[in-house]
Amino acid sequence: AALTRLLRSPLSATRLDTYLQCPLRFAWQHLCGLHLPQEINEGDDPAAVGTCIHATLKALYTPYLHKTVCSGDISAETVRARFYEQLEAHNLRKLLPADSCLMLEEAAPMRLMRFFANQPARVTIMALEKELKTSLRLAGRDYAFVGTLDRVDKRDDLLYVLDYKTGSIKKHDGSLWT
């Protein structure tokens, strides 16, 4: 019954990833409604940091939506300013331990500048943080899926979908499919 209720709402890549990483955790979290108890955060919060970085990139690229951005158009000062705005907006100075926050404040602008240095010389930003919805018909039933495209660029008359990764990519062993 819990699975039937769950499948009435759209599935996301995050939910599918939870299942692929640990079906038992998926069942506890999404079918039984069990969650880890709220505790004082004494460690890093990768999800919150990732959200902050995504928001920073969105703020930096929004002025270029449906326009061409060239290397050097976004200065180091602008990157730093937008990052610190998002750091405040996401309340990370209060959420993260002081040492983690201090490292983040120094490392994130440098890593963002490295990201910009590796971008193509000219791109047209076609979409930012675009929500996608679709359904898949399987065994006579429709299943809804939802997700977000981080960015879509137009380069040399081709469209490129960018998925920002702020953490590590977990590789699956493929056993689900066998």
C-alpha positions in Angstrom: 0.0 0.0 0.0 2.9 2.4 0.8 4.5 1.7 -2.5 1.2 2.2 -4.3 0.9 5.6 -2.6 4.5 6.5 -3.4 4.0 5.7 -7.1 1.1 8.1 -7.3 3.5 11.0 -6.9 6.3 11.8 -9.3 9.6 9.9 -8.9 12.8 11.8 -8.9 16.4 10.9 -9.6 17.2 11.4 -5.9 14.6 8.7 -4.9 15.8 6.3 -7.6 19.4 6.9 -6.5 18.4 6.2 -2.9 16.9 2.9 -4.0 20.0 2.0 -6.1 22.3 2.7 -3.2 20.4 0.9 -0.6 16.9 -0.6 -1.1 16.4 -1.0 2.6 17.1 2.7 3.3 14.7 3.5 0.5 12.0 1.4 2.2 12.6 2.8 5.6 12.7 6.4 4.4 10.0 6.4 1.6 7.7 3.6 2.5 7.8 3.5 6.3 8.4 7.2 6.8 11.4 6.6 9.1 14.1 9.3 9.2 17.2 9.8 11.2 16.6 11.8 14.4 17.3 15.5 14.3 20.7 16.2 15.9 23.0 19.1 16.3 25.2 19.2 13.1 28.7 18.6 14.2 29.9 17.8 10.6 29.6 19.0 7.1 26.3 19.2 5.2 27.1 18.3 1.6 23.5 18.7 0.5 23.3 22.3 1.9 26.6 23.2 0.3 25.5 21.7 -3.0 22.3 23.8 -2.9 24.3 26.9 -2.2 26.7 26.3 -5.1 23.8 25.6 -7.5 22.1 28.8 -6.3 25.4 30.7 -6.8 25.8 29.4 -10.4 22.2 30.3 -11.1 22.7 33.8 -9.8 25.9 34.2 -11.9 24.3 32.8 -15.2 20.8 34.4 -14.9 21.9 37.7 -16.4 23.1 35.7 -19.5 19.9 33.7 -20.0 19.2 33.5 -23.7 22.4 35.5 -24.3 26.0 34.6 -25.1 28.5 34.6 -22.2 32.2 34.8 -23.1 35.3 33.8 -21.1 36.1 36.6 -18.7 32.5 38.1 -18.7 32.1 36.9 -15.1 34.8 38.4 -12.9 36.3 36.8 -9.8 34.8 39.7 -7.8 31.4 38.9 -9.1 31.8 35.2 -8.4 32.9 35.9 -4.8 30.1 38.4 -4.2 27.4 36.0 -5.5 28.8 33.1 -3.5 28.8 35.1 -0.3 25.2 36.3 -1.0 24.1 32.7 -1.3 26.2 31.6 1.7 24.1 34.1 3.8 20.8 33.2 2.0 21.3 29.6 2.8 22.4 30.3 6.4 25.5 28.1 6.1 27.5 30.1 8.6 25.0 28.9 11.2 24.5 25.4 9.8 28.1 24.4 9.4 30.8 24.0 12.0 33.1 27.1 12.1 36.1 25.3 10.6 34.1 23.8 7.8 32.5 27.1 7.0 35.9 28.9 7.0 37.3 26.3 4.5 34.2 26.6 2.3 34.5 30.4 2.3 38.0 30.1 1.0 37.8 27.1 -1.3 34.4 27.6 -3.0 35.2 30.9 -4.8 38.5 29.4 -6.0 36.8 26.2 -7.3 34.1 28.2 -8.9 36.7 30.3 -10.7 38.4 27.1 -11.8 35.0 25.9 -13.1 34.6 29.2 -15.1 38.2 28.9 -16.5 37.3 25.5 -18.0 34.1 26.7 -19.7 34.1 27.2 -23.5 35.1 30.6 -24.8 31.5 31.4 -25.9 28.2 29.7 -25.0 24.6 30.8 -25.1 22.7 29.9 -22.0 19.3 28.5 -23.0 17.9 27.3 -19.7 18.8 27.3 -16.0 17.4 25.1 -13.2 14.6 23.9 -15.5 12.1 21.5 -14.0 11.2 18.6 -16.2 8.2 16.3 -16.0 7.4 13.2 -18.0 5.6 9.9 -17.6 6.6 6.4 -18.5 4.1 3.8 -19.4 5.0 0.4 -18.0 2.8 -2.7 -17.7 -0.4 -0.7 -18.5 0.3 2.0 -16.0 1.8 5.5 -16.2 4.6 6.5 -13.8 5.4 10.2 -13.4 9.0 11.3 -13.2 10.3 14.8 -12.2 13.8 16.3 -12.3 15.8 19.4 -12.8 18.1 20.3 -15.6 20.9 22.4 -14.2 21.8 24.2 -17.4 21.3 23.9 -21.1 23.8 25.6 -23.4 23.9 26.2 -27.2 27.3 25.8 -28.6 28.0 25.6 -32.4 24.3 25.0 -33.1 24.2 22.0 -30.7 22.5 21.8 -27.3 24.5 20.7 -24.3 22.9 19.6 -21.0 25.1 20.3 -18.0 24.6 18.6 -14.7 26.7 20.4 -12.0 28.3 17.9 -9.6 29.2 19.3 -6.2 30.0 16.0 -4.6 31.1 12.6 -5.9 29.3 10.4 -8.4 28.5 7.0 -6.9 29.0 4.2 -9.4 26.5 1.3 -9.3 27.6 -2.2 -9.8 24.8 -3.0 -12.3 23.3 -5.8 -10.2 19.9 -4.1 -10.2 19.5 -4.8 -13.9 20.6 -8.4 -13.7 
